[in-house]
Amino acid sequence: MTTYQHSLTLSDGEMIMIQSALLHMIVRCEANLIDGIKAPYWANKIDATNVFNRLFDNSIQMSGNSFSSTLEDFKEKKAFEEKLLIKELELLRKRVAKLKDGTNSKLAPNQ
């Protein structure tokens, strides 16, 4: 099998968007895995998690000064968003469990 290495340069805004999209993809994959559907969600979850964990590994500050946002600020924001999405995933799991038990006829927000 042929293997490629890909390099991509992204702006700060693009990094934040990619980070958010990956977190949402991980949550969506988890939701589908709860229902027992494995393909392609298992592989997509693993790949999205791997990319997410490496997202800031090769960051280089191109401009600014020591008073502006740093890589550590991005990592703190990443950890905060992870916690929020973990809570969202827990709520989603509870809603799916209620659906399976027949106690709720539809997935309602914030239950």
Secondary structure, DSSP 4 states (H G I P E B T S, - for coil): -----------HHHHHHHHHHHHHHHHHHHHHHHTT--TTHHHHHHHHHHHHHHTTTT----S--TTS--HHHHHHHHHHHHHHHHHHHHHHHHHHHHHHHTS-SS--TT-
